[in-house]
Amino acid sequence: MKPFVRMLIVVITLVALVVGGAAAREAMTIGSTVDSMRQQIVDIAKFIHANPESGNKEFKAAELLTTTLADNGFAIEQGVVGLSTAFVATYRNAGGGTAVSFMAEYDALDGLGHGCGHNLIAASCVGAAIALSRNLGDTPATVIVFGCPAEETTSGKIPMAAAGLFNLADVGFQMHPGNSVIGNYTLALNLMDFTFSGKASHAASAPYEGRSALDGVMMLFNGIEYMREHVRPDVRIHGIITNGSQAANIVPETAAARFYVRSMERPYLDSVVKRVHAIAEAAAMATETKVTIAPIKQYDNVVNVPSFMKLIQDKARDYGMGEMPFAAPGGAAASTDFGTASSSIPCVMFSLPVVATGSVAGHSRDMVAACASEFGLESAVIASKIMADAGLELINNPEMIKTIGAEWEVVKAGN
């Protein structure tokens, strides 16, 4: 072998050892930092679980999270976008730089408690943010925790996105309890109220003088049933009667219904919503009533960025999670306002199991129990490591941020 070839091999080997060793040291540093915080992360998750609070009333949770972050050098802005339990916590290192964010949720389900694992989401986000802030050295960087209230009800991320808060960051992270999977093919969502107004009259002696608002509601339901055959399989439409009037001997003057309409893609969902509106207007015309349609909220499907998902996959493997698969489109899917955040900046959501074997349904009492179990609490610790380590790699590799951003633009345009 020629000397210069031998020398080239030696140089390449040394470079590989240095790069590999640096990566290993980086993971070890993040891992050991999170391990030193393990009890604090667990205590946060336990406290929020033991003190479930409804959306926009998460005062105890918000106080605990902001106090913990402030004690670790984060500047706190509370009550953002007019929501008393929303906050932005910011840590600027060496003047600030690439901004990595973690999107905490901490509201509970009314009457159930933490059946969606938001106690673990909040604890893992805070754990990841603090661990990352402690491992930046002299690197200019910014670490942000977005405190996002009311995911289950009024969806705090919607006004936060509208105000441009998420654009303070370059990327966003979140772990959600569930199966072991990376990415989340959620459904875009519109929530709407339909109120029909008719004319009251005696239902026995003079029904012909009245116009039944309830008939309008029933025709809305029937029209939607007929439409189901003519929409894509990913569409979900489900509603309830919220006001069926009060007395059976009076022609109903007012009646109302609430509907969720969902689909995997926002443009297609918009076309379905337009058809639902047309059905409501036709129902009002047929019953000689009037209908008012009030939008309650809407958010987009999650934008999944493969290169960002691959980064999480690599880090999950480093922390003992094996080869976590990417989420596949189709099948059962729900909706989340994280989708709206992912339309503002590149984001990644991944799920970790909260039970040792099998699976557990979300929004169930079994999930409530699992999110306070030793196994579930450990998932919050592991998630802290994965997110903090991935965040540090992005801060140290600006080109990776550019790659993820460019891919995000393409994927978002396709949605």
C-alpha positions in Angstrom: 0.0 0.0 0.0 1.4 3.4 -0.9 2.3 5.7 2.0 -0.1 8.5 1.1 -3.0 6.0 0.8 -2.1 4.6 4.2 -1.9 8.1 5.6 -5.3 8.9 4.1 -6.9 5.9 5.8 -5.4 6.9 9.1 -6.8 10.4 8.8 -10.3 9.2 7.8 -10.2 6.8 10.8 -9.2 9.5 13.2 -11.9 11.8 11.9 -14.5 9.1 12.3 -13.4 8.4 15.8 -13.5 12.0 16.8 -16.9 12.6 15.2 -18.3 9.4 16.7 -16.8 10.1 20.1 -18.2 13.6 20.1 -21.7 12.2 19.3 -21.4 9.7 22.1 -20.2 12.3 24.5 -23.1 14.6 23.5 -25.6 11.8 24.1 -23.9 10.9 27.4 -23.9 14.5 28.6 -27.6 15.0 27.8 -28.5 11.6 29.2 -26.6 12.2 32.5 -28.2 15.6 32.8 -31.7 14.2 32.5 -30.8 11.4 34.8 -29.8 13.9 37.4 -33.2 15.6 37.0 -35.2 12.4 37.0 -36.9 12.9 40.3 -37.9 16.5 39.4 -39.4 15.4 36.0 -41.3 12.6 37.8 -42.5 14.9 40.5 -43.8 17.4 37.9 -45.7 14.7 36.1 -47.1 13.3 39.4 -48.2 16.7 40.6 -50.1 17.6 37.4 -51.7 14.2 37.3 -52.8 14.5 41.0 -54.2 18.0 40.3 -56.2 17.8 37.1 -57.4 21.1 35.7 -59.7 21.9 32.9 -58.7 24.0 29.9 -57.8 27.6 30.6 -58.0 26.8 34.3 -54.6 25.1 34.6 -53.4 27.5 37.3 -51.5 25.1 39.5 -49.8 23.4 36.5 -48.8 26.7 34.9 -47.4 28.0 38.2 -45.4 24.8 38.7 -44.0 24.8 35.2 -43.1 28.5 35.0 -41.6 28.5 38.5 -39.4 25.5 37.7 -38.3 27.1 34.4 -37.6 30.5 36.1 -35.5 28.8 38.7 -33.4 27.4 35.9 -32.7 30.7 34.2 -35.6 31.0 31.8 -37.3 34.3 31.3 -41.1 33.9 31.7 -43.8 35.8 29.8 -47.2 34.8 31.3 -50.7 35.3 30.1 -49.7 35.5 26.4 -52.4 36.1 23.8 -54.9 36.9 26.6 -54.9 33.4 28.0 -54.1 33.4 31.7 -52.5 30.0 31.7 -50.5 30.3 28.5 -46.8 31.3 28.7 -43.6 31.5 26.8 -40.4 30.6 28.7 -37.1 31.6 27.0 -33.5 30.8 27.7 -30.9 32.7 25.6 -27.4 31.3 25.6 -24.5 33.5 24.5 -26.8 36.1 23.1 -29.2 33.6 21.5 -29.2 31.8 18.2 -30.9 28.8 16.6 -34.2 28.5 18.5 -35.4 25.1 19.6 -38.9 24.8 21.2 -40.9 22.3 23.3 -44.7 22.6 23.2 -46.1 21.7 26.7 -49.7 20.8 27.3 -51.2 20.4 30.8 -55.0 20.5 30.7 -57.0 17.5 31.8 -60.2 16.0 30.5 -63.3 17.1 32.4 -64.7 14.4 34.6 -61.8 12.0 33.8 -58.5 13.5 34.6 -55.3 13.0 32.6 -56.6 10.4 30.2 -54.5 11.9 27.4 -51.2 12.1 29.2 -50.7 15.8 29.3 -49.0 15.5 32.6 -46.2 13.5 30.8 -46.1 16.0 27.9 -45.6 18.9 30.2 -42.9 17.2 32.4 -41.0 15.9 29.4 -41.0 19.3 27.7 -39.7 21.1 30.8 -37.1 18.3 31.4 -35.9 18.5 27.8 -35.6 22.3 27.8 -33.7 22.5 31.1 -31.3 19.7 30.1 -30.7 21.3 26.7 -30.0 24.7 28.3 -27.4 23.1 30.6 -25.4 21.5 27.7 -25.0 24.5 25.3 -21.5 25.5 26.4 -20.6 28.7 24.6 -22.8 28.0 21.6 -25.3 30.8 20.8 -28.7 29.3 21.0 -32.2 29.9 22.3 -34.4 27.3 24.1 -38.1 28.0 24.4 -41.0 26.3 26.2 -44.4 27.2 24.8 -47.0 26.7 27.5 -50.1 25.7 25.5 -53.4 25.5 27.5 -56.7 23.9 26.7 -55.7 21.5 24.0 -58.8 19.4 24.7 -61.3 22.3 24.6 -60.7 25.8 23.1 -57.2 24.9 21.8 -54.7 27.4 23.0 -52.3 26.8 20.1 -54.7 28.4 17.7 -54.5 32.0 19.0 -50.8 31.4 19.8 -50.2 30.5 16.2 -52.3 33.4 15.0 -50.2 35.8 17.1 -47.0 34.4 15.5 -45.6 33.1 18.8 -44.4 29.8 17.3 -42.4 31.7 14.8 -40.1 32.7 17.6 -38.6 29.2 17.2 -37.0 27.4 14.3 -38.4 24.0 15.2 -40.8 22.4 17.7 -40.9 19.1 19.6 -43.5 17.2 21.5 -43.9 13.6 22.9 -47.4 12.2 23.2 -48.2 9.1 25.3 -49.4 6.2 23.1 -47.8 3.6 20.9 -44.1 3.5 20.0 -44.2 5.5 16.8 -42.7 8.7 15.2 -45.0 11.2 13.5 -48.7 11.5 13.7 -51.2 11.4 10.8 -53.9 13.5 12.4 -57.1 14.9 10.9 -57.7 18.5 10.2 -60.8 19.6 12.0 -63.6 22.1 11.9 -66.0 22.4 14.9 -69.3 24.2 14.2 -72.6 25.1 15.8 -75.8 25.2 13.8 -78.8 27.1 15.3 -82.2 26.9 13.6 -84.9 29.4 14.3 -88.6 28.7 13.6 -92.0 29.7 14.8 -93.6 28.5 18.0 -97.2 27.3 18.1 -99.4 24.8 19.9 -98.3 21.4 18.7 -101.9 20.0 18.9 -104.4 22.7 18.2 -102.4 24.8 15.7 -99.2 23.0 14.5 -99.8 24.5 11.0 -99.1 27.9 12.4 -95.7 26.9 13.5 -92.4 26.1 11.8 -90.3 23.5 13.6 -86.6 24.4 14.2 -86.1 20.9 15.3 -87.2 19.6 11.9 -84.4 21.7 10.5 -81.9 20.1 12.8 -83.2 16.6 11.9 -83.0 17.3 8.2 -79.4 18.5 8.8 -78.6 15.1 10.4 -80.3 13.2 7.6 -78.7 15.2 4.8 -75.2 14.5 6.3 -76.1 10.8 6.5 -76.8 10.8 2.8 -73.6 12.6 2.1 -71.4 10.1 3.9 -71.4 7.7 0.9 -70.0 10.5 -1.3 -66.9 11.6 0.7 -63.5 10.0 1.1 -63.0 7.3 3.7 -60.8 9.5 5.8 -63.6 12.0 6.5 -65.2 11.8 9.9 -68.4 13.7 10.7 -70.0 13.4 14.1 -72.6 15.6 15.9 -75.0 16.0 18.7 -78.2 17.9 19.3 -77.4 20.6 21.8 -80.9 22.0 22.0 -84.0 20.0 21.0 -86.4 22.5 22.6 -88.1 22.2 26.0 -91.7 21.1 25.6 -93.2 18.4 23.4 -96.5 20.3 23.1 -94.9 23.3 21.5 -93.6 23.5 18.0 -89.9 24.1 18.6 -89.0 27.7 18.0 -85.2 27.1 18.5 -83.1 24.0 18.1 -79.4 23.5 17.7 -76.7 21.0 16.9 -72.9 20.8 17.1 -70.8 19.0 14.5 -67.1 18.0 14.1 -66.0 17.6 10.6 -62.5 16.1 10.0 -60.3 15.0 7.1 -56.6 14.2 6.6 -56.1 17.2 4.4 -57.2 20.8 5.0 -58.1 21.6 1.3 -60.4 18.6 1.1 -61.8 19.3 4.5 -62.7 22.8 3.4 -64.7 21.3 0.4 -66.6 19.0 2.8 -67.4 21.8 5.2 -68.8 23.8 2.3 -71.1 20.9 1.5 -72.2 20.6 5.1 -73.1 24.3 5.1 -75.1 23.8 2.0 -77.0 20.9 3.6 -77.8 23.2 6.6 -79.1 25.9 4.3 -81.2 23.5 2.3 -82.7 22.1 5.6 -83.6 25.6 6.6 -85.2 26.3 3.2 -87.2 23.0 3.3 -88.6 23.6 6.8 -89.1 27.4 6.3 -86.7 28.1 9.2 -83.5 30.1 9.4 -80.1 28.7 10.3 -77.1 30.4 11.8 -73.7 28.7 11.4 -71.1 29.6 14.0 -67.5 28.3 13.6 -66.1 27.3 17.0 -62.6 26.3 16.1 -60.5 24.7 13.4 -57.0 23.3 13.1 -54.8 21.6 10.5 -53.5 18.1 10.2 -49.9 17.6 11.5 -47.2 18.3 8.9 -44.9 15.3 9.1 -41.3 16.0 8.0 -39.4 12.7 7.2 -35.9 14.1 7.9 -37.1 15.5 11.3 -38.7 12.1 12.1 -35.5 10.4 11.2 -33.6 12.5 13.7 -36.0 11.4 16.4 -35.7 7.8 15.3 -31.9 7.9 15.6 -32.1 9.5 19.1 -34.7 7.1 20.3 -32.5 4.2 19.3 -29.6 5.8 21.3 -31.8 5.8 24.4 -33.0 2.2 24.2 -36.2 2.5 22.3 -35.1 0.2 19.4 -36.1 0.9 15.8 -39.2 3.1 16.3 -41.4 3.0 13.1 -42.7 6.0 11.3 -46.5 6.6 11.5 -48.4 5.4 8.5 -51.3 7.4 6.9 -54.8 5.9 7.3 -56.4 4.0 10.1 -57.8 5.5 13.2 -56.8 9.1 13.7 -57.8 12.0 15.9 -57.1 15.7 15.8 -54.9 18.0 17.7 -54.0 21.7 17.7 -50.4 20.6 17.4 -51.3 20.4 13.7 -51.8 24.2 13.7 -48.4 24.7 15.3 -46.8 22.4 12.7 -48.2 24.7 10.0 -46.3 27.6 11.6 -42.9 26.0 11.9 -41.3 22.5 11.4 -42.5 20.3 14.2 -42.2 16.7 15.2 -44.4 14.6 17.4 -43.6 11.1 18.6 -45.3 8.7 20.9 -43.9 6.5 23.6 -45.7 3.7 25.3 -47.1 4.1 28.9 -47.7 0.4 29.5 -45.2 -2.5 29.3 -47.2 -4.7 27.0 -50.1 -4.2 24.7 -51.7 -0.8 24.3 -54.2 1.4 26.1 -56.9 3.6 24.7 -56.7 7.3 25.0 -59.3 9.2 26.9 -59.9 6.2 29.1 -59.6 5.4 32.8 -56.9 2.9 31.9 -54.9 5.7 30.3 -55.4 7.9 33.4 -53.8 5.1 35.5 -51.0 4.4 33.0 -49.9 8.0 33.0 -49.2 7.9 36.7 -47.5 4.4 36.6 -43.8 3.9 36.9 -43.6 2.8 33.3 -45.5 5.9 32.1 -43.4 8.2 34.2 -40.2 6.7 32.8 -41.5 7.5 29.3 -41.4 11.2 30.3 -37.8 10.8 31.3 -36.8 9.0 28.1 -38.7 11.6 26.0 -36.7 14.4 27.8 -33.5 12.7 26.7 -34.6 12.2 23.1 -35.9 15.7 22.6 -33.0 17.5 24.3 -30.4 15.4 22.4 -32.2 16.1 19.1 -32.4 19.8 19.9 -28.7 19.9 20.7 -27.8 18.2 17.4 -29.9 20.8 15.5 -28.2 23.7 17.3 -24.8 22.2 16.4 -25.7 21.5 12.8 -27.4 24.5 11.2 -27.5 22.8 7.8 -29.8 20.2 9.3 -32.2 22.9 10.3 -32.1 24.2 6.7 -32.8 20.7 5.3 -35.7 20.2 7.6 -37.1 23.6 6.8 -36.9 23.0 3.1 -38.6 19.6 3.3 -41.3 21.1 5.6 -42.2 23.7 3.0 -42.6 20.9 0.4 -44.7 18.7 2.6 -46.9 21.6 3.8 -47.6 22.7 0.3 -48.7 19.1 -0.5 -51.2 19.2 2.4 
